Amino acid sequence: MLNFLIVATAFFNLLANAVTFPPPEPCTGNCTGYVHDSSVYFRFTTNGRINIATGPSMTGPWTYRCPALPKCSKINIKGKCDLWAPDVIKVDGKYYMYYSVSSMGSKTSDIGVATSPNMECGTWTDHGSIGIPTGSWNRIDANMLSISPKSTGYMLWGSFWTGIWQARMAIPPLRVVDNVKTVHLEQNTTKRPDNRPTGPSEGGFQF
């Protein structure tokens, strides 16, 4: 029995040692204005009223500045003062921040948008919901893709339930287009243990 334990321990230690990964390579390439402006990085975080921090580089040091939406969201559902998943994009000289209003495990959710000329504290104007209709999807985890200020962009969203969806945005991108058509892009149908719902898909990103 002792010999078996020794062999088993050695076997599992071997497995643990085999599952290793090399350290990540340093980032390379040209850091253009599409990544940051004026050599200042802005970080927006989930929870609270979307806290803003700034730093001189991606590795910091980071300095907390303020909540982006100190008066909560205009979207009047549970979670309006505890906002999730901010996604910030610059379109035609203005910054658009898309955010989620929801509560854990709920599909009573919505996506809002706020705008700012420079991302600084006190400059964000909340415009409320972007108008995605309710459906089988969960309206959280927004990601906006803008091809050109003169053409419609594409909004991506979804988490759990029926997965990832997409719709066209109006110009400027404060709302989805009228008579919007929603496009189903992906759903994870992997079975999960204990009769839980099928596997999650969330945090989609377009590039």
N, C-alpha and C positions, 0 to 999 in steps of 0.2 A: 504493500500500500504506500509506503514511504517513497519507494522508487517511482511509483506511478505519479505521485504528487510532484516529485522533482522533475520528471519528464514533462508533465502537463504544464508546470510553471515555466519551464524553459521554452516550451512550444509557444505559450501565450506571450512571453517576453519577446520571442522572436517576431511574432506577428506585430506587436506594438512597435518594435524597433523598425520593422519594414515599412510601416505607414508613416513616412516622413516626407516633408516637402522642402525644397530649397527656399532660401529667403527671396523675396520679390526683387526684381531688377529695378534700378532707379528709373524714374520717368524721363523720357527724352522727347525732343521735338520742340517746335516753336510755340511759345506760350503767347498767344495773340489776345487781342481785346475780346475775343469771343469767350475767353476763359476768365479774365479778370480785367478790371479797369484801374488805372492809376497805381498799379502794384499793391493794391489792398484787396485782400480776400474777404468775402462776406460768407458767414456760415449761418444757416437757418435751421432750427431744430424742432422736432416733434415735441408735443406736450406744452402746457401753458398756452400763452398767446403768441407763439412762435418767437422764441428768443433769438436775437441777432448778436453775433460776435464777429469781431474783425481780427485779422492777423496779417503779418507781412509775407507769409508763405503758407503752403498747405500744411506744413508741420507746426505752424504756430510761431511764437506763443499767441494764444487766442485771448482776446479781451472781451468780456461780456459788455454789451452796449445797452440793450433795451428790448422790450417786447415789440414786435412789429405791429400788432393789433391790440393795444392796451385796453380797449373797450370791448373786447371779444368780437365775434363775428355777427354780422347782420342776420345770418341764417339761424332762425329761432327753433332749433332742435337740441336735444340732449348732446352735450359735448361742445357747445358753441364757445366755451371759454377754455377748452382743452384741445387745441387744434393739432392736426397730424399732417405729416408727409408734405412739407412745403416744397414746391418746385418753382424755381425762379428762372425767367427767360427775358432777354431784352429784345423788344420788337419795335422798330422804327423810333429809336431813341428813348423808349420808356420801358421800365421794368414791370413785368407782370409776375405776381406770386400767386400760384394756385395752391389751395390748401384743402384739407378734408375736415368735415365736421361729422363726428360719429361717436359711438361708445363701443367698448370691447364686446365682440360677439354679436353686434347688431347690424342689420341691413337698413335701418333707418338712418341714412347717411346722405350727405350732399357735398358737392365740391364748390368752393367759393374762389373769388379772385380779388386781389388788391393790387393797386398800382402805385409806383413811385418814380420820380424823375432821377433818383440817384441812390436808392436803397438805404439812405440814412434814417436815423431815428426821427420820428415825428412827421415823416413825409409820406407814409403809406395811407392810401385811401381805399377803404373797403367797399367793394361793389356788390357784395353778396353772391348769390348763386349764379353759376354760369348756365343754368337751365337744362342740364341733362335730365331727360324724363326718368321717372321711376320705371323699374322693370325687374327682370330676373337677376340682374347684376347688382353689385355693391358699389355705390358711387364714392369710392375713396381711391387714394394713391394716383393722383393725377400726374400726367406728364404731357407737356405741350411741345409739339414740333412745328416750328415756323420755317417755311421754305423761303419766303420773301414777304416784306411788309405789304406788298401789293396783292398777295394771293392768300387764300384761306389756309390756316394752319390745321393741324390735326391733334385732337385731344385723345389721350389714352387713359384708361382707368380700369379698375377692377381688383377684387380681392376675394378669394374663396368663392362660394356660390357658383356662378357660371363663368368665372374666369375673367379674361381680359377683353375689353371692348374699345372701339374707336369711333370718333365722330368728327365731322368738320366743324371748324370754328368760324365765326363771322369776322369781319374786318371793322374796327379793331377787335382783337380776340378777348372780348369781355363775356361773350355768350356763344353757345353753339348756334349754328345757322338755323333759320326758320325751317319748319318741317324736316327736322334733322333725321337722317338715316343712320342708325347705329349698326356697326359692323362687328361681328363676333370674330375675334382673332385667335383665341386659344382657350382651352379648358383642360385642366389636369384631371384625368379620370383614374389616377392611381388609387387603388384601394388602401385604406388605412385600418389599423387594428381597432378592436372594440366597437365595431359598427359605427365608427365616426364617419362624417362626410368624406367624400373623395378628396384627394390631395389638393393643397392650396396652390393657386397661382396669384402672385401679388407683386407689386412694385415694378410693373412693366416700364420699359424705357425705349424711346425711339431715337434712332440716329441714322 
